[in-house]
């Protein structure tokens, strides 16, 4: 507990030091491919994290505080007109998912829902419990939340540590359950901390990011993009990292060959979080079916890296290359201007990117 308290103070100091300037002061310095433009879509959203889109265009935003927000662009000018608080008093409600008119919210220890939320934005209903069987641990306890093509909710349970082997199988896993909280199961294991996943638009295969362990050095282990075409796979943690790096402590207990290797590897400590396959029509055709990845950025690497949006190129349903798509939140002198968290595609084909350092959501649009 002392460690977590000290870490919270350090992060608070880090955040306040980095927020001296507002995005309007430097947003033009963010570099994107020709024809793409970045703007502030919504602001004054403390700790903006995961994003979900309602049927009527409302964007719901989770946080690591106690609130969930909703923003709307009623005049369709590419900037939200209002910010509403739709839930408060929750336990780090990072994950949000809009399904069949209801907003599902993942707290550390449970999933709740706001029923028929679009009709009650000004007077939100009380959260209804859906499932309350998750652990209480705060270390990697915040949850991403999505509804899969199978109609089920998916939510991770991170490892309650940097590196450890728990006797409770719920840790270091990805879980799924019905919308009513029934038929809870562990879908995949050996996952240290995933904060983003999506399903390939053609194959339906689930892909998810996984943040590698700390304290092995600046350049190992790699961050992972994993593919899970079916349930029951194990991705190696804590025994193996990146598919072929045996852990110095737990590696002797199980060989890397026993586990499913990553589909793609990112540089160490970039903190790959939210991902989204592009399905829209606004961007040029060669972006169709490609994967956008929010890289939150390193926190303890001697030379920081990440703080950007990457693009993973797919071919025949599998990744074949990656490149930087949007960068500049990390300056050449090491100054951090923002930290991308999650990605959401709007109905017009533009992308939203949340930034929990500045409490804003950016919009990336293509207009050559």
N, C-alpha and C positions, 0 to 999 in steps of 0.2 A: 504493500500500500504506500509506503514511503517513496518507493521508486516511481509509482504512478503519479503521486502528488508532485514530486520534483519535475517529472517529465511534463506534467500539465503546466507548471509554472514556466518551464523553458519554452514550451510551444506558445504560451500566451505572450511571452516576451518577444519571441521570434515573429509572431503574427503582428503585434503592434509596431515592431520596428519596420516591417515590410509594407505597412499600410500607410506610410506617410504620404504617398501619392495616390490619387484616384485613377481608375482606368482611363478616364477622359484625358488625363495628362500624357499618357503614353500608348494608347491603344493603336495609334498609327504605326508604331514600331513593330507590331506583330507581323511577321512575314508569312505569307501564304502564296500558293501558286498563282500565276497570272489569271486575272478575271475573278478571283475570290475576294470577298470583303468581310471584315470583322467589325461588328458593332455591339454595343451593350443592349441586350434585349430586356433585361430586368435587373434592378439593383435594390439595395437595402434588404437583402435576404441573408441574415447572418449565418455563416457556415453552410452555404448552399451546397448540397451534395447530389443525391440521386434524383433523376427526372422521370416523370411519367406523363403521358399525353391522354387527356380525356377526349371523348367522342366529339365534344363541342369546341375543341381547340384549347381548352384550359390546360395549362401546364402545372403539374404538382411537383413540389420540391421538398425532399427530405433534408434533415440536418443532423449534426451530432450534438445539438443542444437539446431542447425539449419540444420544439415546434415543427409543424409541417405547414408549408405555404402553398398558395395557389396564385398564379398570375395569368392575366388575360390580355390579349391584344385585340380589343374590340373594333378599332378602326383600321386594322390590317395595314399598319404603317411600318411593321417590323420592329416595334418596341412595345412592351407591355404597358398598359394604361393604369393598372392597379395591382397592388400586392395585398393579398388577404391571408390571414392566419386561419387555417381550417382545423388545426389541432394544437393543443398545448399541454404541458405537464407530462409529456411522454419521456421514455428512457432512451435517448439517442436514436430517434426514429429516422435512421439513415435511408432505409429502403421504402420505395413507394411503387405501387402497381395499380393501374386502373383496369378493372375487369367487370364487364357487364353492368356498368353504371355505378359500381362501388369502388371506393379507394381503399386498397389494402396497404397497411403500414407495418413495416418490420421494425420492432424495437429490439433491444438486446435479448430479452427473455421471452418475447411473445410476438404474435401477429394479431393485429386488430383490423377492423374495417370501419369506414364511414359510409353508411348505406345511402345510396342515391345522392351522392355528393353534389352533383352539378345543380340540382334543384335547391341546394341548401348552402351555397357558398357564403352568404351573408350571415347565416345562422346555422353553423355546422352541427350535425348530430353528435351525440356522445359516442366515442369509439366502442364498438362491440367486439368482445373477445372472439378470436377464431381458433388460436392455438397458443397455449402458454407453457409448453414443455421444454423450451430451450434453456441452456445454462445461463447463469447470471454473470459470468465472467465478462469484464470490460475489455480485457486484452484481446484484440481481434474479435470482439463480441458484436460490433456493429454489423448489420446485415444488408446485403443487396437483396432485391426482391424483384422477380419477374414471373409472369405467367407464361408457361410454355405452350407449344402447339397442341399438346395433349390436354390443355385446359387445367393443368395443375399448377400450384404455386411452387417456386423453387427458391430456396434460401440457404446460404452457407452457415456453417458453424466453424469459425476459425480456431486455430490452435491457441490455447490459453497461455502462450509463452513465445519466446523466440524459437527455441528448439527443445522439444520434449516428446516423450512417448506416454500418452495417457492410457489408463486402463478403461476409460469410458469411450466407446466407439463413436459417440456423437461428435467428438472433437475432430477437427481437421477433415471435415466432410462437407458434402453438398446434399441437402435434404429436399424432399418434395412431399406435397400433401394436397388433398382435395381443397376446393375453395371453402368448404365448411369445416376444415381442420381434421377431417378423417383420413384414414389410410396413410398415415405418416410413415415415411421410410427414408433410409439413407440411399441416395442415388449413386454417389461416388465417394471415394475415400482418398486419403493421402494428399489432401489439399490444405496447404498452410493457411492461406488467407486470400480468398477470391472476393473481389468487390466489383465484379462485372461479368456478365455473360449474355450471349445472344445465340440465336439459331440460324444456321446458314439458310438463305432464302430458297435455294434449290434442293439441297440434300436433306434439310431438316436437322442436320447434326448440331448438337450443342457445342459451342466453344466458350471457354472461360479463361480469364486471366488468373494468375497465381503469383503472389509476391514471395520471392525467395527469402531465406533466412538471412539474418545479419551476423556480423562479427567473424566472417571468413575472409574479409578483405574487400578492397574497393571494386574488384572485377569479377568476383564469384560470390554466390552462384548466379546464373542468369535468371531473369524473370521468365515466366512461362506463359504461353498461350496453349491451352490444352483442348483437345477434341474428344468428345464423349459420344460416340455413335449409339451406345447402349448403356444401360445401367450396370452397376457392379464392378466398374473398373477402379483400380488403385493407381494413383499418380506419384507415389514414391515417398512423400514426406512421412516421417522424419529421416528415413533411411537413405534416400537418394534425391539429388537435386539436378534439375535440367536433363534428366534421363541417363546421365553417365558420371555424375560426380557423387561419389560415396561420401556420406556424412562422416566426419572424423569421430563422432561419438556413437552414432547409431548405425552407421553403415555396416559394421561387422555383423549385425543381426540379420541383414537381408540384402542380397545382391541386387544391383540396379536392373539386371535382366528380368527380374520378377515383375517389374512395374511397367505401366504404360508411359512411354516417353512423350515429351511435349510435341505438339504439332509445329510450334515455332518458338524460338528463343529471342528474348529482348536483352539488352545490356543490363548488367547487374544494377539493382537499386533504382531503376527509373520509376518504380511503383506504378505499373500498368493497372489501371482501375477499370472504369466504364468502357464498354465497347459497343459498337453498333454497325451491323451490316447495312450498307446504303441500298435502299430500295426505291428511292425517289427518281424524279425525272429532271429536276432542275440542273444538276451537275452534268458535265459532259459524260458521254456514254461509257467511257473507260473507267468511270467510278462505280458503275453498276455492279452490285454484288461484292464490292470490296469492303474491308473492315477498317473502321476508324477506331482508334484506341487513345483514350485519355491517359497520359503519363504524368502522374501527380508530382513526381520528382523526389530525388533522394533526400534523406534527412540527416544521414550520418556518414556520407561518403566524403573523403578529403577534398575531392573536386566534385562539386554537385553536378548531376545530370538529370535529364528528364524535363519536366516543366514544359510540356508540349503536347501536341496531338500528332500521333503517328498514323500511317496508313499501311495496312498489311494487304499485299496483293494476293488474290486467290485465283487458282486455275484448277478446273475440274474438281472443285469442292475442297481443295486443300491449299494452305498458304505456300507461296513460292518466293516471296520477297517482301521487304518492307522499306519504307522511306519516311522522312519527316514531312508532315503536311502543314502544320502551323507551329511556329516557334517564335521566341522572343520574350516569353515570360521569365526566362533565365537570361540575364544579361551577360555580356562577355566578362565583366568584372565580378561576376558571381552574385550580383544583386537579383533577388527574386521578386518579380512583379505580380505573379499569380500562380495558382496551382490547379490545373484542370482536373476535374473529378469524373464527370459523367457526360454522355453524349445522347442526344435525342433528335430524331428526325421529325420535322413538322410536316403538315399536310402539303405545303407548297414545295417540299423537297429541300428546304434549307435545314441546317443543323444548328442545334443549341448545344453549348458547352458550359457546364457549371464550373464555378471557381470558388472554393470554400475559403480561400485566403481573403478575397475581397468581398465576398457575399454578393456576387453578381452571376448572371447568366449571359453569355455572349451568343450572338447569332452569326453564323457563317453563311453567306449567300453568294451565289455565282451570278455575276452580271458583267459579261465581257465588254 
